């Protein structure tokens, strides 16, 4: 068994024997085997133990682990936590709370002692249980790949890896090893408690699967290994697509380009949603099928509010160009939309330039019609520039935000008007951007809604003698554009 662990440590866990490893040791069979095997192989160790205070004998178990470390001359660190209270305060199950507190403690100590990695005693049996849990909860391929020997970055640290040297070792081998080494593990009675989901898999479902198909657990473990290698290839591919689709990202919010996202095959869209959720909720383990499908359905057919409660305190929001995932308490940025810092109307000089907000500028120029220019106007597909018939305009033009009662006659509606508020909703202009959206006004009429269309009465027609060109310019910060039209 030691040879199996050594190969895992050197090849899959990427560890060497010159730097310390922090081992999480509960005192149970798996972690005891981890501690002793790492010690036998010559790794410098820090032994870390968390007392969950979930059992009357937890203090004695901590003392037993401390004694094990001291007899080997190893550094020992301990922390006591009230897991029941933590679970209540954070509305978590006992299992989830214990896991979160445990890993937070382990990585805090790893940083303190400058350990090269945090090592845990997860075994092949644990891998099978994890894969089954993910399968039953509707996980994708990443979940069915199970745990990794080497995990970096992980939900707790971006520099210190989480390693699982025993992931290829079955519990029967571990018990044999402990017997040969005359080591007595701590017996955790909670591992027999069928109120816990994992225990029901361990003591009920997996034995039934073995009865139905002997060797089922080993085949599940092998399948996880196959899927893990496939997943590594797919993740590399997804990362390239992510860089193309993702617009901006922070700890509280991220946005995806809506057109680029929707152009992806369904399988890719599902993975992008999972990745987006993981970016904002790195500790969230169970992103189930229903959550992903609900997100995809909303993006395809958003509600009238353009906003949806997704999961884990995250909201999904869409507008004409972007898909947002954010904390409910976070205000989304406006920098990707034109806006006005003032509610006052500004006069438009011809020619001229007006600084708006968000590094935006309105540029205005006058032109004489030529056949080439008129042909270009007819083919113009850029909504951030407009060509108007100067003689049809009431001067001076103004650039202003919307006003109560504003109506608009969009090009192509044969002079029919619509409430500007309804038009903005129909065009999916973000609610947060509507009050500040710059409008080009000719008298009381709206001549142009930048980003969308001009007013029916002001378009270039045969016989137009003077052309007015308007353009909203912005110094973009996206990866594929220079300072240019918005």
Secondary structure as GFF3:
##gff-version 3
##sequence-region A 1 486
A	DSSP	alpha_helix	2	7	.	.	.	ID=ss1
A	DSSP	pi_helix	8	12	.	.	.	ID=ss2
A	DSSP	beta_strand	21	24	.	.	.	ID=ss3
A	DSSP	alpha_helix	29	40	.	.	.	ID=ss4
A	DSSP	beta_strand	45	51	.	.	.	ID=ss5
A	DSSP	alpha_helix	58	71	.	.	.	ID=ss6
A	DSSP	beta_strand	75	80	.	.	.	ID=ss7
A	DSSP	alpha_helix	83	89	.	.	.	ID=ss8
A	DSSP	alpha_helix	94	112	.	.	.	ID=ss9
A	DSSP	beta_strand	117	119	.	.	.	ID=ss10
A	DSSP	alpha_helix	124	136	.	.	.	ID=ss11
A	DSSP	alpha_helix	141	144	.	.	.	ID=ss12
A	DSSP	beta_strand	150	151	.	.	.	ID=ss13
A	DSSP	beta_strand	161	163	.	.	.	ID=ss14
A	DSSP	alpha_helix	171	180	.	.	.	ID=ss15
A	DSSP	three_ten_helix	189	192	.	.	.	ID=ss16
A	DSSP	alpha_helix	197	200	.	.	.	ID=ss17
A	DSSP	pi_helix	201	205	.	.	.	ID=ss18
A	DSSP	alpha_helix	206	212	.	.	.	ID=ss19
A	DSSP	alpha_helix	216	245	.	.	.	ID=ss20
A	DSSP	beta_strand	246	249	.	.	.	ID=ss21
A	DSSP	beta_strand	253	257	.	.	.	ID=ss22
A	DSSP	alpha_helix	258	262	.	.	.	ID=ss23
A	DSSP	alpha_helix	266	280	.	.	.	ID=ss24
A	DSSP	alpha_helix	289	300	.	.	.	ID=ss25
A	DSSP	beta_strand	307	311	.	.	.	ID=ss26
A	DSSP	beta_strand	314	318	.	.	.	ID=ss27
A	DSSP	beta_strand	322	327	.	.	.	ID=ss28
A	DSSP	beta_strand	346	347	.	.	.	ID=ss29
A	DSSP	beta_strand	352	355	.	.	.	ID=ss30
A	DSSP	beta_strand	360	367	.	.	.	ID=ss31
A	DSSP	alpha_helix	371	378	.	.	.	ID=ss32
A	DSSP	beta_strand	385	389	.	.	.	ID=ss33
A	DSSP	three_ten_helix	390	392	.	.	.	ID=ss34
A	DSSP	beta_strand	398	400	.	.	.	ID=ss35
A	DSSP	beta_strand	407	408	.	.	.	ID=ss36
A	DSSP	beta_strand	418	419	.	.	.	ID=ss37
A	DSSP	alpha_helix	420	426	.	.	.	ID=ss38
A	DSSP	alpha_helix	431	434	.	.	.	ID=ss39
A	DSSP	beta_strand	439	442	.	.	.	ID=ss40
A	DSSP	beta_strand	445	449	.	.	.	ID=ss41
A	DSSP	beta_strand	453	454	.	.	.	ID=ss42
A	DSSP	three_ten_helix	456	458	.	.	.	ID=ss43
A	DSSP	beta_strand	467	474	.	.	.	ID=ss44
A	DSSP	beta_strand	484	485	.	.	.	ID=ss45
###
